Amino acid sequence: MYISGRILPERLAALINTPLFTRGASASGDTLLEIILRSSMQAVDSTAASLFLADKTLEKAQAIAYICDDTFYCLHAKKELPAAAAWVLRQNEPLRMNAPDAESRFTSNGMDGTPYSASGFIAVPLCVEDSRIGVLQAVGKKDGGNFSESDLSLLSLVAGYAAPVYRTSCAYQVYEDAVKQREQRAEYITKETPFIASSPVMREKFELCKQLAFSDIPVLIIGENGVGKASVAKQLHIHSRRADHPFIRVNCTEPAEQLLAHRLFGGAADGTSVTDASDKSCFQQAEGGTLFLDEAAAIPLSLQKRLLDRILQLEQSGGNIRLIASTSRDLERLTREGDFLSELYGKLNVLPLYIPPLRQRKEDIEALAQFFLRQAALEMRKPFTGFSADAQEALQQAEWKENIRELKNSVEYGCLNGCPPLVTAEYLFPRSGAAVLTGKTGDLKTATDVFKRTYIRTVLEKTGGNQTAAASILKIQRTYLSRLMKELNIKENL
């Protein structure tokens, strides 16, 4: 910082009372630039002022601001620096020119097109530590006199304070923009991946998810099959700083151990034909984001030690991954019985999060059912608006042993077989539901035939028995539809 010449105490006191020192730290953008210029004019009694923010080359200005006739102007565009400003930046030294003339190499103060273009000026570099970011100029002494060394020192004091304030303001603006962008993205993703929480207990879980999202502590989500553990894991990711990075889910119930090993650790599995084009491990794919080990209790003992080693390696190397796991089984009991490594359990169960079954939070049933109905109605192009009174009662009375997954299937079944505008109780559950509830389930072919028969009958009813139109909707050949109707014992006259 350039300090030369005696500065009177009253001028220092006046400087400290300028807008830059009283409220500059809370300003930003063009407002801050105007405050810097007005404070400069006030400090050195000039009639005008200008500020050039340089690019990285220090040869061009990326923004130019000036005050002329008490009016503030700002141009955000690349422009050649005037010779005087370029010299100040290159030399990192102040400049005082009280009478620019044709013989001087600095004939212009850079305020071309204004009444002050030929006025005397003083210029100082704007620096943050060793980095030069621009030039600050005071132009035209008010009394028509000359700028003094004292004026140059005062302007240097202004620049010395203004430069770091401006740089901090820019850094904060970048941070604020990033936060807004992340919030907007989280809002968008949340709309795409809604979390239905009407019951007090699930609203509490949702708020907890948002709190936990700001931490990288491993979370173990515990709950029965179908309660929405994967949805909770996704919420933890969506609301975190990792939302813009991958969310990688690994289904640990994969029955083929070699395929699960490939998913976890990458590389080609011996003796197994891998169709995935990428041989990267789930840890590599999740870099910067979240790795979700769904149903971790199902990981075979033979792979648990490798997984533990990989997690330990990740911790030692400072890997940038958030680890989340889920389980519907009692991992603590499995650990006691020797079916799950205690050390691996300790790594996963840092913060347990229990999700209650649907039967214990019946307030969520209606909201979930409405959500699934909107999805199914849109997909099937049926104008359903809701559920009849008997259907609403049936939804509340059902046991939902498979939780949300079973509710979704029931709603889709009702939408498929029912008639708009309301889904009624008779179409809400499959006709073979009684057999399912009593444990009398058939084989896969029987279940598939039941679905085909029901779906084809629904399409035929929609087309008034017109098999050609039905085949077009089903996107199959007319002759193949006839063969299916015979095999499934579907009468032609419905």
C-alpha positions as CSV (number, residue, x, y, z in Angstrom):
1,M,0.0,0.0,0.0
2,Y,1.3,3.4,-1.0
3,I,1.5,5.9,1.9
4,S,3.5,9.2,1.3
5,G,2.9,12.7,2.5
6,R,1.3,13.8,5.7
7,I,-2.4,13.0,6.1
8,L,-4.2,15.3,8.4
9,P,-6.2,13.6,11.3
10,E,-9.4,15.2,10.3
11,R,-9.1,13.8,6.8
12,L,-8.5,10.3,8.2
13,A,-11.6,10.7,10.4
14,A,-13.6,11.8,7.4
15,L,-12.3,8.7,5.5
16,I,-13.5,6.4,8.2
17,N,-16.9,7.9,8.0
18,T,-17.3,7.3,4.3
19,P,-19.9,4.8,3.1
20,L,-17.2,2.2,2.3
21,F,-16.1,1.9,5.9
22,T,-19.6,2.3,7.5
23,R,-21.6,-0.1,5.3
24,G,-19.4,-1.4,2.5
25,A,-18.9,-4.8,4.1
26,S,-22.6,-5.6,3.8
27,A,-22.9,-4.5,0.2
28,S,-22.3,-6.5,-3.0
29,G,-22.2,-6.3,-6.7
30,D,-22.7,-2.9,-8.4
31,T,-23.9,-1.4,-5.2
32,L,-20.5,-2.0,-3.6
33,L,-18.7,-0.6,-6.7
34,E,-20.7,2.6,-6.4
35,I,-20.0,2.9,-2.7
36,I,-16.2,2.5,-3.4
37,L,-16.3,5.2,-6.0
38,R,-18.3,7.7,-3.9
39,S,-16.1,7.1,-0.9
40,S,-13.0,7.7,-3.1
41,M,-14.5,11.0,-4.3
42,Q,-15.4,12.0,-0.7
43,A,-11.9,11.1,0.6
44,V,-9.9,13.1,-1.9
45,D,-12.4,15.8,-2.9
46,S,-12.7,14.8,-6.6
47,T,-15.4,15.5,-9.1
48,A,-15.4,12.1,-10.6
49,A,-14.0,8.6,-10.1
50,S,-13.5,5.4,-12.1
51,L,-12.7,1.8,-11.3
52,F,-11.4,-0.9,-13.7
53,L,-11.7,-4.6,-12.7
54,A,-9.0,-6.5,-14.7
55,D,-9.1,-10.0,-16.1
56,K,-6.5,-12.6,-15.4
57,T,-4.2,-11.3,-18.1
58,L,-4.1,-7.8,-16.5
59,E,-4.5,-6.4,-20.0
60,K,-8.2,-6.0,-20.3
61,A,-11.0,-4.8,-18.0
62,Q,-13.9,-7.2,-17.4
63,A,-15.9,-4.5,-15.7
64,I,-15.7,-0.7,-15.7
65,A,-17.5,1.5,-13.3
66,Y,-17.4,5.3,-12.9
67,I,-19.3,8.3,-11.5
68,C,-19.7,11.3,-13.7
69,D,-21.9,14.3,-12.8
70,D,-23.1,12.4,-9.7
71,T,-24.4,9.6,-11.8
72,F,-23.2,6.0,-11.5
73,Y,-22.4,3.9,-14.6
74,C,-21.3,0.3,-14.9
75,L,-20.3,-1.8,-17.9
76,H,-19.8,-5.5,-17.6
77,A,-17.9,-6.3,-20.8
78,K,-14.3,-6.9,-21.8
79,K,-12.5,-3.7,-22.9
80,E,-8.9,-2.6,-23.4
81,L,-7.5,-1.0,-20.3
82,P,-6.5,2.7,-20.8
83,A,-2.7,3.2,-20.8
84,A,-2.6,4.8,-17.4
85,A,-4.6,2.0,-15.7
86,A,-2.6,-0.7,-17.6
87,W,0.7,0.8,-16.3
88,V,-0.5,1.0,-12.7
89,L,-1.5,-2.7,-12.9
90,R,1.7,-3.9,-14.5
91,Q,4.0,-1.9,-12.2
92,N,1.8,-2.3,-9.2
93,E,2.5,1.3,-8.3
94,P,0.3,4.5,-7.9
95,L,0.2,7.2,-10.5
96,R,-0.4,11.0,-10.2
97,M,-1.1,13.0,-13.3
98,N,-2.3,16.5,-12.6
99,A,-1.9,17.9,-16.1
100,P,-2.1,15.2,-18.9
101,D,-1.0,16.6,-22.2
102,A,-0.2,15.5,-25.7
103,E,3.4,15.0,-24.8
104,S,2.6,12.6,-21.9
105,R,2.3,8.9,-22.5
106,F,-0.8,9.0,-20.3
107,T,-3.0,11.4,-22.2
108,S,-6.3,9.9,-21.0
109,N,-7.6,8.9,-17.6
110,G,-9.9,6.4,-19.3
111,M,-13.2,8.4,-18.9
112,D,-13.5,8.9,-22.7
113,G,-16.8,10.4,-23.8
114,T,-17.2,12.4,-20.5
115,P,-16.3,16.0,-19.6
116,Y,-13.5,14.6,-17.4
117,S,-11.6,12.7,-20.0
118,A,-8.7,15.2,-20.0
119,S,-8.8,16.0,-16.3
120,G,-6.0,15.4,-13.9
121,F,-6.2,12.1,-11.9
122,I,-4.6,9.8,-9.4
123,A,-4.7,6.1,-9.7
124,V,-3.8,3.2,-7.4
125,P,-3.8,-0.6,-7.8
126,L,-6.5,-2.7,-6.2
127,C,-4.7,-5.6,-4.5
128,V,-5.7,-8.6,-2.4
129,E,-2.4,-9.8,-0.8
130,D,-0.2,-10.4,-3.9
131,S,-3.0,-10.5,-6.4
132,R,-3.9,-7.4,-8.5
133,I,-7.5,-7.2,-9.4
134,G,-8.0,-3.7,-10.7
135,V,-7.3,0.0,-10.6
136,L,-9.1,2.8,-8.7
137,Q,-9.0,6.4,-10.0
138,A,-10.1,9.7,-8.6
139,V,-10.5,12.3,-11.4
140,G,-10.6,16.1,-11.3
141,K,-9.9,18.0,-8.1
142,K,-13.0,19.9,-6.9
143,D,-11.3,23.2,-6.4
144,G,-9.6,23.0,-9.7
145,G,-6.3,22.5,-8.0
146,N,-3.8,19.6,-8.1
147,F,-4.0,16.2,-6.4
148,S,-1.4,16.0,-3.6
149,E,0.7,13.1,-2.3
150,S,-1.7,13.1,0.7
151,D,-4.6,12.6,-1.7
152,L,-2.7,9.7,-3.3
153,S,-2.1,8.1,0.1
154,L,-5.8,8.5,1.1
155,L,-6.9,6.9,-2.2
156,S,-4.4,4.1,-1.5
157,L,-6.1,3.5,1.9
158,V,-9.5,3.3,0.2
159,A,-8.2,0.8,-2.3
160,G,-6.5,-1.2,0.4
161,Y,-9.8,-1.7,2.2
162,A,-12.0,-1.9,-0.8
163,A,-10.2,-4.7,-2.7
164,P,-10.5,-7.4,0.0
165,V,-14.1,-6.3,0.7
166,Y,-15.0,-6.7,-3.0
167,R,-13.2,-10.1,-3.3
168,T,-15.0,-11.4,-0.2
169,S,-18.3,-10.1,-1.6
170,C,-17.7,-12.0,-4.9
171,A,-16.8,-15.2,-3.0
172,Y,-19.9,-14.9,-0.9
173,Q,-22.0,-14.3,-4.1
174,V,-20.5,-17.4,-5.7
175,Y,-21.4,-19.4,-2.5
176,E,-24.9,-17.9,-2.3
177,D,-25.5,-18.8,-6.0
178,A,-24.3,-22.3,-5.4
179,V,-26.6,-22.7,-2.4
180,K,-29.5,-21.4,-4.4
181,Q,-28.7,-23.7,-7.3
182,R,-28.5,-26.7,-4.9
183,E,-31.8,-25.8,-3.3
184,Q,-33.5,-25.4,-6.6
185,R,-32.1,-28.7,-7.8
186,A,-33.2,-30.4,-4.5
187,E,-36.6,-28.9,-5.0
188,Y,-36.8,-30.2,-8.5
189,I,-35.5,-33.7,-7.6
190,T,-37.9,-33.8,-4.6
191,K,-40.8,-33.2,-7.0
192,E,-39.5,-36.0,-9.2
193,T,-38.9,-38.2,-6.1
194,P,-41.6,-37.2,-3.6
195,F,-41.5,-38.3,0.0
196,I,-45.0,-38.9,1.2
197,A,-45.2,-38.1,4.9
198,S,-48.6,-37.3,6.4
199,S,-48.3,-39.1,9.7
200,P,-46.5,-37.3,12.6
201,V,-43.9,-40.0,12.8
202,M,-43.0,-39.8,9.2
203,R,-42.9,-36.0,9.2
204,E,-40.5,-36.3,12.0
205,K,-38.4,-38.8,9.9
206,F,-38.5,-36.4,7.0
207,E,-37.2,-33.5,9.1
208,L,-34.5,-35.8,10.5
209,C,-33.5,-36.7,6.9
210,K,-32.9,-33.1,6.1
211,Q,-30.8,-32.6,9.3
212,L,-28.7,-35.7,8.7
213,A,-28.3,-34.8,5.0
214,F,-25.7,-32.1,6.0
215,S,-23.5,-34.7,7.7
216,D,-21.5,-37.5,6.1
217,I,-22.1,-39.9,9.0
218,P,-23.0,-43.4,7.8
219,V,-26.7,-44.2,8.3
220,L,-28.3,-47.6,8.7
221,I,-32.0,-47.5,7.7
222,I,-34.0,-50.2,9.5
223,G,-37.5,-51.4,8.7
224,E,-39.6,-54.2,7.2
225,N,-39.7,-55.0,3.5
226,G,-41.6,-52.4,1.6
227,V,-41.6,-49.5,4.2
228,G,-39.7,-47.2,1.8
229,K,-36.1,-47.5,3.0
230,A,-34.8,-46.7,-0.5
231,S,-37.0,-43.6,-0.6
232,V,-35.5,-42.4,2.7
233,A,-32.0,-43.1,1.5
234,K,-32.8,-41.0,-1.6
235,Q,-34.0,-38.1,0.6
236,L,-30.8,-38.2,2.5
237,H,-29.0,-37.8,-0.8
238,I,-31.3,-35.2,-2.3
239,H,-31.0,-32.8,0.6
240,S,-27.2,-33.1,1.0
241,R,-24.4,-31.2,-0.6
242,R,-23.9,-34.3,-2.8
243,A,-27.2,-33.9,-4.6
244,D,-25.5,-33.0,-7.9
245,H,-23.4,-36.2,-7.7
246,P,-24.4,-39.9,-8.3
247,F,-26.7,-41.8,-6.0
248,I,-25.6,-45.5,-6.5
249,R,-27.9,-48.2,-5.2
250,V,-26.6,-51.7,-4.8
251,N,-29.2,-54.5,-4.3
252,C,-27.4,-56.8,-1.9
253,T,-30.1,-59.5,-2.3
254,E,-28.7,-60.4,-5.7
255,P,-28.8,-64.2,-5.6
256,A,-25.7,-64.7,-7.8
257,E,-22.7,-64.0,-5.5
258,Q,-20.4,-63.4,-8.4
259,L,-22.6,-60.7,-9.9
260,L,-22.9,-59.0,-6.5
261,A,-19.1,-59.1,-6.1
262,H,-18.8,-57.5,-9.5
263,R,-21.3,-54.8,-8.5
264,L,-19.5,-54.1,-5.3
265,F,-15.9,-54.4,-6.3
266,G,-15.9,-54.1,-10.1
267,G,-13.9,-56.1,-12.6
268,A,-15.2,-59.1,-14.5
269,A,-16.6,-61.9,-12.3
270,D,-15.0,-65.2,-13.0
271,G,-17.2,-67.5,-15.0
272,T,-19.9,-64.9,-15.3
273,S,-21.0,-63.1,-18.4
274,V,-21.2,-59.4,-17.4
275,T,-23.5,-57.3,-19.6
276,D,-22.7,-54.0,-17.9
277,A,-20.4,-52.0,-20.1
278,S,-18.6,-50.5,-17.1
279,D,-16.4,-52.6,-14.9
280,K,-16.1,-49.9,-12.2
281,S,-16.9,-50.7,-8.6
282,C,-19.9,-49.1,-6.9
283,F,-17.4,-47.1,-4.9
284,Q,-15.9,-45.6,-8.1
285,Q,-19.3,-44.9,-9.5
286,A,-20.4,-43.2,-6.3
287,E,-17.4,-40.8,-6.1
288,G,-18.5,-37.5,-4.7
289,G,-22.0,-38.8,-4.1
290,T,-23.9,-41.4,-2.1
291,L,-23.5,-45.2,-2.0
292,F,-26.6,-47.1,-0.8
293,L,-26.2,-50.7,0.2
294,D,-29.8,-51.9,0.1
295,E,-30.5,-54.9,2.3
296,A,-26.9,-55.2,3.5
297,A,-27.7,-58.2,5.7
298,A,-28.0,-60.3,2.6
299,I,-24.3,-59.8,1.7
300,P,-22.6,-63.3,1.9
301,L,-19.9,-63.7,4.6
302,S,-17.4,-64.4,1.8
303,L,-17.9,-60.9,0.5
304,Q,-18.2,-59.1,3.9
305,K,-14.5,-59.1,4.6
306,R,-13.7,-57.6,1.2
307,L,-16.4,-54.9,1.7
308,L,-15.0,-54.1,5.2
309,D,-11.5,-53.7,3.7
310,R,-12.8,-51.5,1.0
311,I,-14.6,-49.2,3.5
312,L,-11.4,-49.1,5.7
313,Q,-9.4,-48.2,2.6
314,L,-12.0,-45.5,1.8
315,E,-11.6,-44.0,5.3
316,Q,-7.8,-44.0,5.2
317,S,-7.6,-42.4,1.8
318,G,-10.2,-39.7,2.7
319,G,-12.6,-40.9,0.0
320,N,-15.4,-38.6,-1.0
321,I,-18.4,-40.9,-0.5
322,R,-21.5,-40.9,1.8
323,L,-22.3,-44.4,2.9
324,I,-25.9,-45.5,3.6
325,A,-27.2,-49.0,4.2
326,S,-30.5,-50.6,4.9
327,T,-31.8,-53.8,6.4
328,S,-35.1,-55.6,7.1
329,R,-33.3,-58.2,9.2
330,D,-31.9,-58.0,12.7
331,L,-28.3,-57.3,12.0
332,E,-27.4,-57.3,15.7
333,R,-28.7,-60.9,16.1
334,L,-26.9,-61.9,12.9
335,T,-23.7,-60.5,14.3
336,R,-24.1,-62.5,17.5
337,E,-24.8,-65.6,15.6
338,G,-21.7,-65.1,13.5
339,D,-23.5,-64.5,10.2
340,F,-22.4,-60.9,9.9
341,L,-19.0,-59.4,10.7
342,S,-19.2,-57.3,13.9
343,E,-16.7,-54.8,12.6
344,L,-18.6,-54.3,9.4
345,Y,-21.8,-53.9,11.4
346,G,-20.1,-51.2,13.4
347,K,-19.1,-49.3,10.3
348,L,-22.6,-49.4,8.9
349,N,-24.6,-48.8,12.1
350,V,-23.1,-45.5,13.1
351,L,-26.5,-43.8,13.1
352,P,-29.6,-46.1,13.0
353,L,-32.8,-44.8,11.5
354,Y,-35.9,-46.8,12.1
355,I,-38.8,-46.6,9.6
356,P,-42.1,-48.0,11.1
357,P,-44.4,-50.3,9.1
358,L,-47.4,-48.9,7.3
359,R,-49.9,-50.4,9.7
360,Q,-48.4,-48.2,12.5
361,R,-48.8,-45.0,10.5
362,K,-52.2,-45.3,8.9
363,E,-52.3,-41.5,8.3
364,D,-50.0,-42.1,5.4
365,I,-52.2,-44.6,3.6
366,E,-54.6,-42.1,2.0
367,A,-51.8,-39.8,0.8
368,L,-49.8,-42.7,-0.6
369,A,-52.8,-44.2,-2.3
370,Q,-53.7,-40.9,-3.9
371,F,-50.2,-40.5,-5.2
372,F,-50.0,-44.1,-6.6
373,L,-53.5,-43.6,-8.2
374,R,-52.4,-40.4,-10.0
375,Q,-49.3,-42.2,-11.3
376,A,-51.3,-45.3,-12.5
377,A,-54.2,-43.2,-14.0
378,L,-51.7,-41.2,-16.0
379,E,-49.9,-44.2,-17.2
380,M,-53.1,-46.1,-18.1
381,R,-54.8,-43.0,-19.4
382,K,-57.8,-43.4,-17.1
383,P,-59.5,-40.3,-15.6
384,F,-59.6,-41.6,-12.0
385,T,-60.1,-38.8,-9.4
386,G,-60.0,-40.8,-6.1
387,F,-61.5,-43.7,-4.1
388,S,-65.1,-44.5,-3.2
389,A,-66.0,-44.6,0.5
390,D,-65.9,-48.4,0.7
391,A,-62.5,-48.4,-1.0
392,Q,-61.1,-45.8,1.5
393,E,-62.4,-48.0,4.4
394,A,-60.8,-51.1,2.8
395,L,-57.5,-49.3,2.5
396,Q,-57.5,-48.4,6.2
397,Q,-58.6,-51.8,7.3
398,A,-56.0,-53.8,5.3
399,E,-53.0,-55.3,7.2
400,W,-50.5,-54.3,4.5
401,K,-48.0,-57.0,5.4
402,E,-45.8,-55.9,2.5
403,N,-46.3,-52.3,3.4
404,I,-46.0,-49.6,0.7
405,R,-45.1,-52.0,-2.0
406,E,-48.4,-53.9,-1.5
407,L,-50.4,-50.7,-1.3
408,K,-49.0,-49.6,-4.6
409,N,-49.8,-52.9,-6.3
410,S,-53.4,-52.8,-5.0
411,V,-53.9,-49.3,-6.2
412,E,-52.6,-50.2,-9.7
413,Y,-54.8,-53.3,-9.8
414,G,-57.8,-51.2,-8.9
415,C,-56.9,-48.6,-11.6
416,L,-56.5,-51.4,-14.1
417,N,-59.7,-53.2,-13.5
418,G,-62.0,-50.4,-12.2
419,C,-64.1,-47.8,-14.0
420,P,-63.5,-44.1,-13.5
421,P,-64.0,-41.7,-11.8
422,L,-63.6,-43.6,-8.5
423,V,-61.8,-46.9,-7.6
424,T,-64.2,-49.0,-5.6
425,A,-63.4,-51.7,-3.0
426,E,-64.4,-54.6,-5.3
427,Y,-61.7,-53.7,-7.8
428,L,-59.1,-52.7,-5.2
429,F,-57.8,-56.1,-4.4
430,P,-57.2,-59.0,-6.8
431,R,-60.0,-61.6,-6.8
432,S,-57.4,-64.2,-5.8
433,G,-56.5,-62.0,-2.9
434,A,-58.3,-64.2,-0.4
435,A,-56.2,-67.1,-1.5
436,V,-53.0,-65.1,-1.1
437,L,-54.1,-64.0,2.4
438,T,-54.7,-67.6,3.5
439,G,-51.4,-68.7,2.1
440,K,-52.8,-70.5,-1.0
441,T,-50.5,-69.0,-3.6
442,G,-50.0,-70.6,-7.0
443,D,-46.9,-70.8,-9.2
444,L,-45.5,-68.0,-11.4
445,K,-47.3,-69.2,-14.5
446,T,-50.7,-69.2,-12.8
447,A,-50.1,-65.7,-11.5
448,T,-49.0,-64.5,-14.9
449,D,-52.0,-66.0,-16.5
450,V,-54.3,-64.3,-14.0
451,F,-52.7,-61.0,-14.9
452,K,-52.9,-61.5,-18.6
453,R,-56.5,-62.7,-18.4
454,T,-57.6,-59.7,-16.4
455,Y,-55.7,-57.1,-18.5
456,I,-56.9,-58.5,-21.8
457,R,-60.5,-58.6,-20.6
458,T,-60.1,-54.9,-19.5
459,V,-58.8,-53.9,-22.9
460,L,-61.6,-55.8,-24.7
461,E,-64.2,-54.2,-22.6
462,K,-62.7,-50.8,-23.5
463,T,-62.9,-51.6,-27.2
464,G,-66.4,-53.1,-27.0
465,G,-65.1,-56.6,-27.9
466,N,-63.3,-55.3,-31.0
467,Q,-60.3,-57.6,-31.2
468,T,-58.5,-55.7,-33.9
469,A,-58.7,-52.5,-31.8
470,A,-57.7,-54.4,-28.7
471,A,-54.6,-55.9,-30.5
472,S,-53.6,-52.4,-31.6
473,I,-53.7,-51.1,-27.9
474,L,-51.8,-54.2,-26.7
475,K,-49.3,-53.8,-29.6
476,I,-49.6,-57.4,-30.6
477,Q,-50.8,-59.2,-33.8
478,R,-54.6,-59.9,-34.1
479,T,-53.9,-63.6,-34.6
480,Y,-51.7,-63.7,-31.4
481,L,-54.5,-62.1,-29.4
482,S,-57.0,-64.8,-30.6
483,R,-54.6,-67.5,-29.6
484,L,-54.1,-65.9,-26.1
485,M,-57.9,-65.7,-25.7
486,K,-58.2,-69.4,-26.3
487,E,-55.3,-70.3,-24.0
488,L,-56.7,-68.1,-21.2
489,N,-60.3,-69.1,-21.8
490,I,-61.5,-65.6,-22.5
491,K,-64.9,-65.6,-24.2
492,E,-65.3,-63.6,-27.3
493,N,-68.7,-62.3,-26.3
494,L,-67.9,-60.4,-23.1
